[in-house]
Amino acid sequence: MTDRYEVIIVGGGMVGATAACALGHGGIRVALLDAYNPERQWPPESVDIRVSALTKASQNILELLGAWQGMVQRGVCAYRDMRVFDARGGGELHFDCADTAFNELGHLVENRVIVAALWDVLATLPSATCLTPAFVSGLQLTEKGRQVKLSDGRILEAELVIAADGSESALRTMMGIKVTGWDYHQAGLVATVTTEKSHQATAWQCFLDEGPLAFLPLKNGQCSIVWTLKSATAKNYLALNDKDFLQVLEQASGGILGKLLTVGPRAAFPLRFQYADRYIDERFALIGDAAHVMHPLAGQGANAGFLDAAAIAELVIKTKQERRPLSSSRFLRNYERWRKGDNLVMMASMDVINKIYQMTSPPFVSMRSAGMNRINDTALLKTYLNHYAMGLREDLPKLAKGQACW
Ligand SMILES: Cc1cc2nc3c(=O)[nH]c(=O)nc-3n(C[C@H](O)[C@H](O)[C@H](O)COP(=O)(O)OP(=O)(O)OC[C@H]3O[C@@H](n4cnc5c(N)ncnc54)[C@H](O)[C@@H]3O)c2cc1C
């Protein structure tokens, strides 16, 4: 017999698990499928090299879903200040939570912490089912809905399938949805480092010629670095021994956090700009990196995905409450209209910032730094940018505003 659900979500990463939790809270019969069972426990001293800066809007979503508490228990780090430097031109920007109504600008959290806390909540929701390992190998439209085929031969059915299977989304390809974009020929090198000076609950970002270098504060006093480099440089730096790597990193950092004492494992991720030409099809929607991939320089990719998840869940729950079928294309069109424009604006902003900071012509560099200093002295503009970066924008899904959608 085929297992039948109202909604199947493929991909149980941060974004898919968020959508599943929201639907589960709304009493929707939802199945969350992932090829792997996510890590739920790890040695207490270890740190995941994948870390995300979460906005206030994302925090609101995760709090309402009941995942935030589990994240706090495992460890989150609030950052209260953000300092941005232009290494070549000397411009500086300083964002301080004291200029907002909040006690912090955001939080740094290991990706595995977010996923584990969401999966813990899912286990408590009666209408949610988690299936792992479940590798989706086929997708088909039937008279009753969408049929999802797993590589082990199992077949599942749902009224709606949501793909949250990441930037290489196999489901997006199965649906014939094309992507537009380009390779940045840059990589994001990530690692955890111990610094001589305290990070002071501050996110430090220095724009260098090849791309920004960020030192992001962690709960245990260490920093997570995200260093955008040309792909070839990243490859060379991955091959260095720890001592030589720390030396080039310390030099690049300009000593903002003093001497760099230790570094853990390193990894580099190729960076690109990519968006799906359509977010929806019949009984089908894309969310998260499956729909859009942006430059990580302001740490907004997962935050955008959380908003996709909150938006689609709100529309599905409303459609069911109004006793309309999930085969209705109207709510899917609303979802696409709601999220695609917002994501494109964010992606384009990241793209422009990345390009602006790669320019090295002296007159342009002077103008750029003068512009940064001007923004720094203009309270209103700084407050606007601060709120935008914190995810506090117009037209947010209810969960992101701190309101339940069920
Ligand atoms: C260097 C770097 C730093 C970043 N920093 C930040 C940051 O600070 N803040 C921020 O908001 N964002 C950041 N991002 C972006 C963020 O990491 C991504 O946007 C986010 O991980 C996307 O989550 P997702 O759930 O959409 O996809 P993924 O995390 O890719 O999850 C996809 C899931 O789908 C599963 N899957 C795939 N195919 C199948 C299949 N066929 N069947 C079943 N399961 C399948 C996978 O196992 C996986 O669990 C950063 C990105 C990079 C590269």
PDBQT file of the ligand as one rigid body, heavy atoms in Angstrom, charges set to zero:
ROOT
HETATM    1  C1  LIG A 501      30.529  29.473   3.375  1.00  0.00    +0.000 C 
HETATM    2  C2  LIG A 501      29.058  29.682   3.593  1.00  0.00    +0.000 A 
HETATM    3  C3  LIG A 501      28.614  30.398   4.696  1.00  0.00    +0.000 A 
HETATM    4  C4  LIG A 501      27.244  30.629   4.901  1.00  0.00    +0.000 A 
HETATM    5  N1  LIG A 501      26.846  31.357   5.974  1.00  0.00    +0.000 NA
HETATM    6  C5  LIG A 501      25.536  31.613   6.138  1.00  0.00    +0.000 A 
HETATM    7  C6  LIG A 501      25.076  32.394   7.245  1.00  0.00    +0.000 A 
HETATM    8  O1  LIG A 501      25.866  32.867   8.065  1.00  0.00    +0.000 OA
HETATM    9  N2  LIG A 501      23.744  32.649   7.363  1.00  0.00    +0.000 N 
HETATM   10  C7  LIG A 501      22.843  32.171   6.458  1.00  0.00    +0.000 A 
HETATM   11  O2  LIG A 501      21.639  32.453   6.585  1.00  0.00    +0.000 OA
HETATM   12  N3  LIG A 501      23.242  31.408   5.413  1.00  0.00    +0.000 NA
HETATM   13  C8  LIG A 501      24.556  31.108   5.224  1.00  0.00    +0.000 A 
HETATM   14  N4  LIG A 501      24.952  30.324   4.182  1.00  0.00    +0.000 N 
HETATM   15  C9  LIG A 501      23.939  29.728   3.289  1.00  0.00    +0.000 C 
HETATM   16  C10 LIG A 501      23.314  28.470   3.932  1.00  0.00    +0.000 C 
HETATM   17  O3  LIG A 501      24.326  27.580   4.333  1.00  0.00    +0.000 OA
HETATM   18  C11 LIG A 501      22.355  27.782   2.950  1.00  0.00    +0.000 C 
HETATM   19  O4  LIG A 501      21.478  28.739   2.424  1.00  0.00    +0.000 OA
HETATM   20  C12 LIG A 501      21.553  26.696   3.661  1.00  0.00    +0.000 C 
HETATM   21  O5  LIG A 501      22.405  25.692   4.157  1.00  0.00    +0.000 OA
HETATM   22  C13 LIG A 501      20.542  26.055   2.716  1.00  0.00    +0.000 C 
HETATM   23  O6  LIG A 501      19.768  25.135   3.444  1.00  0.00    +0.000 OA
HETATM   24  P1  LIG A 501      18.762  24.136   2.702  1.00  0.00    +0.000 P 
HETATM   25  O7  LIG A 501      18.042  23.427   3.796  1.00  0.00    +0.000 OA
HETATM   26  O8  LIG A 501      17.971  24.895   1.671  1.00  0.00    +0.000 OA
HETATM   27  O9  LIG A 501      19.678  23.146   1.857  1.00  0.00    +0.000 OA
HETATM   28  P2  LIG A 501      20.745  22.062   2.354  1.00  0.00    +0.000 P 
HETATM   29  O10 LIG A 501      21.372  22.470   3.624  1.00  0.00    +0.000 OA
HETATM   30  O11 LIG A 501      21.645  21.824   1.180  1.00  0.00    +0.000 OA
HETATM   31  O12 LIG A 501      19.880  20.749   2.656  1.00  0.00    +0.000 OA
HETATM   32  C14 LIG A 501      19.416  19.913   1.643  1.00  0.00    +0.000 C 
HETATM   33  C15 LIG A 501      19.021  18.579   2.249  1.00  0.00    +0.000 C 
HETATM   34  O13 LIG A 501      18.397  17.779   1.238  1.00  0.00    +0.000 OA
HETATM   35  C16 LIG A 501      18.864  16.447   1.323  1.00  0.00    +0.000 C 
HETATM   36  N5  LIG A 501      18.731  15.853  -0.025  1.00  0.00    +0.000 N 
HETATM   37  C17 LIG A 501      19.315  16.277  -1.166  1.00  0.00    +0.000 A 
HETATM   38  N6  LIG A 501      18.932  15.534  -2.214  1.00  0.00    +0.000 NA
HETATM   39  C18 LIG A 501      18.060  14.615  -1.728  1.00  0.00    +0.000 A 
HETATM   40  C19 LIG A 501      17.289  13.557  -2.316  1.00  0.00    +0.000 A 
HETATM   41  N7  LIG A 501      17.312  13.310  -3.630  1.00  0.00    +0.000 N 
HETATM   42  N8  LIG A 501      16.498  12.804  -1.507  1.00  0.00    +0.000 NA
HETATM   43  C20 LIG A 501      16.427  13.050  -0.170  1.00  0.00    +0.000 A 
HETATM   44  N9  LIG A 501      17.127  14.037   0.433  1.00  0.00    +0.000 NA
HETATM   45  C21 LIG A 501      17.927  14.810  -0.335  1.00  0.00    +0.000 A 
HETATM   46  C22 LIG A 501      20.300  16.577   1.821  1.00  0.00    +0.000 C 
HETATM   47  O14 LIG A 501      20.736  15.394   2.475  1.00  0.00    +0.000 OA
HETATM   48  C23 LIG A 501      20.187  17.770   2.785  1.00  0.00    +0.000 C 
HETATM   49  O15 LIG A 501      19.916  17.360   4.119  1.00  0.00    +0.000 OA
HETATM   50  C24 LIG A 501      26.306  30.098   3.961  1.00  0.00    +0.000 A 
HETATM   51  C25 LIG A 501      26.749  29.360   2.855  1.00  0.00    +0.000 A 
HETATM   52  C26 LIG A 501      28.115  29.155   2.669  1.00  0.00    +0.000 A 
HETATM   53  C27 LIG A 501      28.567  28.367   1.469  1.00  0.00    +0.000 C 
ENDROOT
TORSDOF 0
